[in-house]
Amino acid sequence: MESRSGTHTHSHTQFKGKLGNEERKKAAAERANSSSFATRSHRLQLLNKILQLISLQITASQEEELELLFAGLSG
């Protein structure tokens, strides 16, 4: 990573030059775990929203309106 001035950021320099092999592995694992957690959290939020939407009761007129909307999109 480079900043606008063309110099490397502190964390990048530290990762590339000053960390040993074990520290690099640990840093990579921590990064993977945090992004994995964010992905799991986001998926859980999406699944909860889908469950909420599925459980909603819609009226016959709302169903007709949706059918007309989808028919207009496909035609």
N, C-alpha and C positions, 0 to 999 in steps of 0.2 A: 504494500500500500504506500502510496506516495501522497504527500500533502501538496497543496497548490504551489508551494515554493520549490518543490522537487525533492525534498528531503523525505526520508522514510519516517513514518510515525514511530513513536517510542515503543509501542507494543510489538510492532513488526520487527524492529531492530532487536528487541529483547528476545523475541521468539526465534529469529533466525541466527543470531550471533551468540547470545549469552546463555541460552538454555541447553542443558545436556539432553541426551537422547531420552532418558526417562522422563524428564520434565516436559519434553515435547509431546511424548505419548500421553502424559497426564493432561496437558493442556488441550490436546486434540480430543481426548475422551470427555473432558468437561464441556467442551464446545458441542460435541455430538449429543451429549445428554441434555444440555439446555435446549438445543434446537428440537430434539426429539420430544421433550416435554411440551414445548410450544406447539408442535404439530399435534400431539395427542390432545392437548387442551383445546385447540381449535376444532379438531374433529369431534370432540365431545360436545362442544357448543353447537356445532352444525347438526349433530344427531339429535340433540335435545330440541332444537328448533324444528327439525323435521317431524319429530314425535309430536310436538305441540301442534303443528299445522295439520298433521294427520288426524289428530283427535278432535279437531274443530268440526262442529256440525254445520253443514251449509243447507240453506233452503233450496227448494226446487227452482225458484227464480234465479238464485245465485248460480245454480248448476247450469241452467239454460244460458245465462249470461256468459259463463266460462266456455261453454260449448260453442257459442257464437264467436267468441273472441278467438278460440283456437281454430275454428273453421276459417275465420278471416286471415289468420296468420299462415295457414297452409295453402290458401287459395290465391 
